[in-house]
Amino acid sequence: MSFFANCREFEISGGEFRELEPTPTADVYARLLLPRKHGFPLFHPAPCDDLPEPARRTGTQIGDVGVVTDDGSFDPIFNILYPADDLANRFGVPADFEQVILPPHDIRIRRLQHPPGTVLSNTAVGKKRLGLQASVGTNPIIRPWEEAREAKASTNSKQTATVTLSLPDGASISDLACQEAFRDYAMKHAKQWYAFVNDDLQRIIGHGSLYLITGVTKSTSWRITTVENFLEKGEVSLKEAVPISAADASWESESASSTFNYGPHPQSGEETWQDNQTIFLRGFKVALRPPLGLGPACPRFEDTSNGEEWQEDCGPNMFHPLDIINQYILDSVPDAVVAVTHDDEWTSVLNESDDEFPEDNELIKRISNKFDINSSSGTDYCPSFFIRWE
């Protein structure tokens, strides 16, 4: 018999009950969609409102260097494909900055890789279709995807949460064809990048936070639903509220707590731009070994002498698989000062049977079995880890 069969928000340590901090919704969303291998999912795909209009119009771009924030958005800091005086580099550029010039046709674009009406989820989702007409002002909107009025998400005994990403207008994909130039550039300039962000701009980010973007999946509109803390195996029912506009529909669950997010949210008087909502990122995470005494590249928790735990403030702590891999590399190769890994690495070790993203130890086990971290090239068909020594 289990006395705590339905209790999940505490742990027992040293005979004491300790309340657990709830996992942020953006973390839950990312962890559950990562096994779909589309890249890193952003819970807030819209570009930040304080960006210059050209950046808001396009959204995240290949060549952007920035950080994933705790709320699940991407914060671009500079872009290596633009001149130093471009608006994309409005904060300035690092020392020894060199604009990267790509060969013609080096960015592959696949329009509507995800067709209109696509629903991505960590679980099987079935929809009932009912007639629906909505309008914005005097303009009627009738779309097949808006006819989905009720959905059931199938779950298994291991899952206590489900997420859905609905793409009413579909989504397009852009990827860098040859990643070598970006990889080498990041290896060469990692120290200057972190000095620029932490010293010149006086931001507080960990030495593993910077993300060089090589690919994006973008949509014009999107809906995100997370449903957590349902315990029964089988199905959780989601009912869709009747929308007033194309983005106003929402899902409600009668059997669990749910969070709904949608976009875009144009500023007053601003048009709705096409494909500027970045739903997935792909790129290189760049980790720099911190100066002696500062600890791991981006520590989450450390034990003090009295057995308590504390969290070091090193900027965003949003989960990303490459943070785990880069820290493993720096721990395993003491002479390495820079580790650069790509999202292709963690996607390559996922299995079709992975309903959830592997735990950290399992991820490292798979990575170490597949790749040789002491080599600049992998033991398999794709490059693995790129390490800089001094």
Buried (B, 14 or more C-beta within 10 A) or exposed (E): EEEEEEEEEEEEEEEEEEEEEEEBBBBBBBBBBBBBBBBBBBBBBBBEEEBEEEBBBBBBBBBBBBBBBEEBBBBBBBBBBBEEEBEBBEEEBBEEBEBEEBEEEEBEEEEBBBEBBBBBBBBEBEBEEEEBEBEEEEEEBEBEBBBBBBBBBBBEEEBBBBBBBBBBBBBBBBBBEEBEBBBEBBBEBBBBBBBBBBEBBEBEBBBBBBBBBBBBBBBBBBBBBBBBBBEEEEBBBBEBEEBEEBBEBBBEBEBBEBBBBBBBEEEEEEEBBBBBBBBBBBBBBBBBBBEEEEEBBBBBEEEEEEEEEEEBEBBBBBBBBBBBBBBBBBBBBEEBBBBBBBBBBBBBBBEEEBEBBBEBEEBBEBBBEBBEBEEEEBEEEEBBBBBBEE
